[in-house]
Amino acid sequence: MATAAHDNSPEPSPTLADLRTAFLSSWGSDTCYPESEHEWSDSNPARDQCGMTALVAHDVLGGEITLAEVHVAGTKVGHHYWNVLPDGTTVDFTGGQFRPDEVITNAHPVIRPPDAPHRHRDRYELLRCRVLDHLERARDETLEARQAR
């Protein structure tokens, strides 16, 4: 019985592309804000996923979370969250969700409480579990491909 040679390479860290793919395959009406479930669709899977997505991205990548207001015709209609990585790179996995009339303004970094989120924790945990499972499967496939070489 042949055994695979032990590869001492470090485990690959997920890339932003890996994480984007994981989010796309993990979002659903059951991970967006409950009051927005009726707005969620396969054609705009990032719609109303920003809070939970920013928290999960923070879990995986670290950095800061940024909060901004969403305005339509000068009236605040909501909030939007995204991430700034430790190296200063801005990452907004859900930035494509907005309609042309929605304007993002008044952005500022926020401190994540250590036990966050308080609201919609079940949705955050569901999204987090799906994303981490996806990343683990992708990592395992990468390691298997390395060993096959």
N, C-alpha and C positions, 0 to 999 in steps of 0.2 A: 504494500500500500504506500503510495507516494504521499508525502506531506508537503504542503506549500512552504516555501522559504519564508522566514519571518522578515517582514519589511519594517525597518526601523524608522521609516518616514513618519513625521507627525500626521495625526489625523487632519484631513482637510477642514478648514473653517468654511462655513457657508459664505458664498459670494452674495452680493446684492441681487444678482440675477437668480441665484438659487432661492433666496428669500422671497423675491417677487413671485417666482413660480409657485412656491409653497403657499403664499397668500392667495394667489389666484385659484389654486385648487382647494383652498380651505374656506373661503368666504361663502356664506349662504344667508338666507333670510333669518336663520337661527343664530347668526353671529353679529348682525347689525343691531343698531339701537331698536328696541322693541316697538317704540312709537313710530318707527319708520319702516317696519317690515313690508307694508303695502307698497313702498316706493322701490324696494329692492328688486332687481331682475338680473337674469343671466347676461343681458346686454350691457348692464352697468354694475358689475359685481362689487366694485369698490364703494358704491353708494352707501353712505352712513356707516362705514366700517372704520372710520379714522381713529376714534378713541381706542378701541380694542387693538387695532393694528399698531398704533404708535406704542402702546404698552408692550405688546409682544415683541416688536422690533427692538424696543429698549431692553427687554429681557435677553435677547440674543446678541445685540450689537453694542449695548451701553450707550453712552453719550447723554444728550439732553432731549427733552420733549418740548416742542414749541406749540403754543396755543394761539389761535387767531380767531377773529370774528368773520362770519360770512354775512355779507350784506346783499340785498336785492333792492334796487332803486333807492339806495341810501338808508334802508331800514335793516337793522340787524335781524337775521332770521335763524342764526345758529352759530356754531363754533366749528373749528377745524384744527386737528392735531397732526403733527408730523415730527420727524426726528432730525437732530443734528448729531453726527457721529463725533467721537473723540478727536478725529483729525480735522473737524470742521466741515466735512461733507454734509450737505443737506440731502435728506432722503425722505421723499413723500410718496409712499406706496399707493396712497388713495387720492392723489392730486387730480387724477383724470376723471373723478366722479362729477365734477361741477358742470352746471349748465352755463351757457355764455352770459346769462344775466347775473350770475352769482360772482361776487367780488370778495376776495380774501384780503383782510386788512387788520391793522393793529396787532401784529404778531409779536410775541414775547416768550422767552423761555419760562417754563414752570418746573417747580420741584415736585418730583413724584413722591407722594407719601409712601413709607415702607410697606404698608399693607394695602396699597391701592390695587385694584379699584374697589370702591365701596358700592357704587351702583353697577348693575349689570355684570356682577362678578361671574355668574354662570356662563355668560356669553364670552367673556374674556378667557375663562378657563377652557371652554370648548375650542375657541380659535387657537389658543396657545397649544393645546393638545394636538390638534390637527396639524398645525405648522411644524411643531417639533417632530411629530411622527413622519411627516413628509421629508423633513431635513434628514432624519435618521435613515430612512429608506434610501434617499439619494446618496448619503455618505457611504452606506453599506455597498451600494452599486459601484461607487467610485473605488472603494477599497478592493472589491472583487475584481474590478477591471485592472487595477494595479497588479494584483497577485497573478492574474492570468497572463501578464506580459512576460 
